[in-house]
Amino acid sequence: MPETSSGNLWIVFSLMTVASWGLYGVFLHMGQVGMADPVNGRYKAFLWVGIAYVLIAVLAPTALLVMNGTDWSFPTAGWTRSLIAGAVGAIGAFCVLLAFGAKGQPAVVMSIIFAGAPIVNAVVSLSLHPPKGGFGGLSWQFYAGIVLAAVGGMLVTLYKPAPAGPPARGGAPTSGALGGPNAGAPGAGH
C-alpha cells in the first residue's frame, strides 16, 4: 500500500482522476438524456461541460497562482502546448458526445476510450522520448500491458451487460436483466 506522503501523493491524485474520468461518461450521458432534446441534447450537455471547465479549470488555477504569488509569465512553448492539450481534450470530450449521439452505449464508448487512450499515450510518449536502448530495450511486460489494454477494452465491449428490461409486475427485474451471453440460461447464476 503506497504511503500518502508528498513523495507518493501523485498516486492519490491519479486515483482521483481515475474516479472522476470513470464517472465522466456516465454523467455526460445522463446530462444528454436529461436535456430531453434528441437533436440538440448532446450539444446542450457539452455547453454545461464547458461551463464546468471554466469554473474548475480557469478559476481554480487562477486562485492558486494568485495565492502562490506567480509572476504571470507564460512562455510561448508552455502556453501553446497547453492550449493544444486543452483543445485535444475538448475535442475528445466532444467526440464522446458524438459517439453517444450515434447510439454508442456509454459502457462501450468509455471502455474503448479508456482502453485505447493509454495505448495512444504510450506510443506517442515513447516516440517523443525514446527509451534508453530504443524500442528493443522495452521489456516484454510493457508489450503485454499494451496488448492487455486492447484486449480488456475489446472484452468489455463484447460482453457488456445488457440493460435491464422493464420491471415485471411487482417491480422485480425481468429474466436476463443482468445481460451477458448466458443471461436467462438455466443455471446461469440463478
C-alpha positions as CSV (number, residue, x, y, z in Angstrom):
1,M,0.0,0.0,0.0
2,P,1.6,3.3,-1.0
3,E,2.1,5.9,1.6
4,T,0.4,9.2,1.2
5,S,3.5,11.4,1.9
6,S,4.2,14.1,-0.6
7,G,6.5,11.6,-2.4
8,N,3.5,9.4,-3.3
9,L,0.8,12.0,-3.3
10,W,0.7,11.7,-7.1
11,I,-0.8,8.2,-6.7
12,V,-3.7,9.7,-4.7
13,F,-4.3,12.3,-7.4
14,S,-4.0,9.7,-10.1
15,L,-6.7,7.6,-8.5
16,M,-8.9,10.6,-8.0
17,T,-8.5,11.2,-11.8
18,V,-9.5,7.6,-12.5
19,A,-12.6,8.1,-10.4
20,S,-13.5,11.4,-12.0
21,W,-13.0,10.3,-15.5
22,G,-14.7,7.0,-14.9
23,L,-17.8,8.9,-13.9
24,Y,-17.4,11.4,-16.7
25,G,-19.2,9.3,-19.4
26,V,-21.9,8.2,-17.0
27,F,-22.9,11.8,-16.1
28,L,-22.3,13.1,-19.6
29,H,-24.8,10.6,-21.0
30,M,-27.2,11.3,-18.1
31,G,-27.0,15.0,-18.9
32,Q,-27.6,14.5,-22.6
33,V,-30.6,12.4,-21.9
34,G,-31.8,14.8,-19.2
35,M,-31.9,17.6,-21.7
36,A,-34.9,15.9,-23.2
37,D,-33.9,17.1,-26.7
38,P,-32.9,14.2,-29.0
39,V,-31.5,16.5,-31.6
40,N,-29.5,19.1,-29.6
41,G,-29.3,17.5,-26.1
42,R,-25.7,16.4,-26.5
43,Y,-24.7,19.9,-27.5
44,K,-26.6,21.4,-24.6
45,A,-24.9,18.9,-22.3
46,F,-21.5,19.8,-23.7
47,L,-22.2,23.5,-23.2
48,W,-22.6,22.8,-19.4
49,V,-19.4,20.7,-19.5
50,G,-17.7,23.8,-20.8
51,I,-19.1,25.9,-18.0
52,A,-17.8,23.4,-15.5
53,Y,-14.4,23.6,-17.2
54,V,-14.4,27.4,-16.8
55,L,-15.3,27.2,-13.2
56,I,-12.8,24.5,-12.4
57,A,-10.0,24.8,-15.0
58,V,-9.8,28.6,-15.1
59,L,-10.9,29.9,-11.7
60,A,-9.2,27.3,-9.5
61,P,-5.7,27.6,-11.1
62,T,-6.1,31.4,-11.2
63,A,-6.7,31.3,-7.4
64,L,-3.8,29.0,-6.8
65,L,-1.5,31.2,-9.0
66,V,-2.6,34.3,-7.0
67,M,-2.1,32.6,-3.7
68,N,1.4,31.4,-4.8
69,G,2.4,34.9,-5.9
70,T,3.1,33.9,-9.6
71,D,5.0,36.3,-11.9
72,W,2.3,35.8,-14.6
73,S,5.0,34.9,-17.2
74,F,3.7,32.4,-19.8
75,P,6.5,31.3,-22.2
76,T,5.2,30.6,-25.8
77,A,6.3,27.0,-25.7
78,G,4.3,26.4,-22.5
79,W,1.1,28.2,-23.3
80,T,0.9,26.9,-26.9
81,R,1.4,23.3,-25.9
82,S,-1.1,23.7,-23.0
83,L,-3.6,25.2,-25.4
84,I,-3.2,22.3,-27.7
85,A,-3.6,19.9,-24.8
86,G,-6.9,21.7,-23.9
87,A,-8.0,21.6,-27.5
88,V,-7.4,17.8,-27.9
89,G,-9.1,17.2,-24.5
90,A,-12.1,19.2,-25.6
91,I,-12.2,17.5,-29.0
92,G,-12.1,14.2,-27.2
93,A,-14.9,15.2,-24.9
94,F,-17.0,16.4,-27.8
95,C,-16.4,13.1,-29.7
96,V,-17.7,11.2,-26.6
97,L,-21.0,13.1,-27.0
98,L,-21.0,12.4,-30.8
99,A,-20.4,8.7,-30.1
100,F,-23.4,8.7,-27.7
101,G,-25.5,10.6,-30.2
102,A,-24.6,7.9,-32.8
103,K,-26.2,5.3,-30.5
104,G,-23.0,4.3,-28.8
105,Q,-23.7,2.9,-25.4
106,P,-21.8,4.7,-22.6
107,A,-20.3,1.5,-21.2
108,V,-18.9,0.5,-24.6
109,V,-17.8,4.0,-25.7
110,M,-16.0,4.7,-22.4
111,S,-14.4,1.2,-22.4
112,I,-13.0,1.8,-25.8
113,I,-11.7,5.2,-24.8
114,F,-10.1,4.2,-21.6
115,A,-8.5,1.1,-23.1
116,G,-7.3,2.9,-26.2
117,A,-6.1,6.2,-24.6
118,P,-3.3,4.6,-22.6
119,I,-2.1,2.9,-25.8
120,V,-2.0,6.1,-27.7
121,N,-0.3,7.8,-24.8
122,A,2.4,5.2,-24.6
123,V,3.1,5.2,-28.3
124,V,3.3,9.0,-28.6
125,S,5.3,9.4,-25.4
126,L,7.8,6.8,-26.5
127,S,8.1,8.4,-29.9
128,L,8.8,11.8,-28.4
129,H,11.0,10.4,-25.6
130,P,12.5,7.1,-26.8
131,P,13.6,4.8,-24.1
132,K,17.3,4.1,-23.4
133,G,18.4,1.4,-25.8
134,G,15.5,2.1,-28.2
135,F,12.3,0.1,-28.5
136,G,14.2,-3.1,-28.4
137,G,15.1,-2.2,-24.8
138,L,11.5,-2.4,-23.7
139,S,10.5,-5.3,-21.5
140,W,8.0,-7.9,-22.7
141,Q,5.8,-6.8,-19.8
142,F,5.4,-3.4,-21.4
143,Y,4.2,-5.0,-24.6
144,A,2.0,-7.4,-22.7
145,G,0.4,-4.4,-21.0
146,I,-0.4,-2.8,-24.3
147,V,-2.0,-6.0,-25.6
148,L,-3.9,-6.5,-22.3
149,A,-5.3,-2.9,-22.5
150,A,-6.5,-3.6,-26.0
151,V,-7.9,-7.0,-25.2
152,G,-9.6,-5.6,-22.0
153,G,-11.4,-2.9,-24.0
154,M,-12.5,-5.4,-26.5
155,L,-13.8,-7.9,-23.9
156,V,-15.8,-5.2,-22.1
157,T,-17.2,-4.1,-25.4
158,L,-18.2,-7.6,-26.5
159,Y,-19.5,-8.8,-23.1
160,K,-21.0,-5.7,-21.5
161,P,-24.2,-6.4,-19.5
162,A,-27.4,-5.8,-21.3
163,P,-29.6,-3.1,-19.9
164,A,-32.3,-4.1,-17.5
165,G,-35.7,-4.8,-19.1
166,P,-38.8,-3.0,-17.9
167,P,-39.7,-4.0,-14.4
168,A,-42.0,-7.0,-14.1
169,R,-45.2,-6.8,-12.1
170,G,-44.1,-6.3,-8.5
171,G,-41.0,-4.3,-9.5
172,A,-38.6,-7.2,-9.9
173,P,-36.3,-7.2,-12.9
174,T,-37.2,-9.4,-15.8
175,S,-35.3,-12.6,-16.7
176,G,-31.9,-11.8,-18.3
177,A,-31.7,-8.3,-16.8
178,L,-28.0,-8.9,-15.9
179,G,-27.2,-9.5,-19.5
180,G,-24.1,-11.3,-20.8
181,P,-24.0,-14.2,-23.3
182,N,-25.8,-16.6,-20.9
183,A,-28.3,-14.4,-19.3
184,G,-31.5,-16.2,-18.6
185,A,-30.0,-19.6,-19.4
186,P,-30.7,-22.4,-17.0
187,G,-28.1,-22.5,-14.2
188,A,-26.6,-19.1,-15.3
189,G,-26.3,-17.6,-11.8
190,H,-29.9,-18.5,-10.8
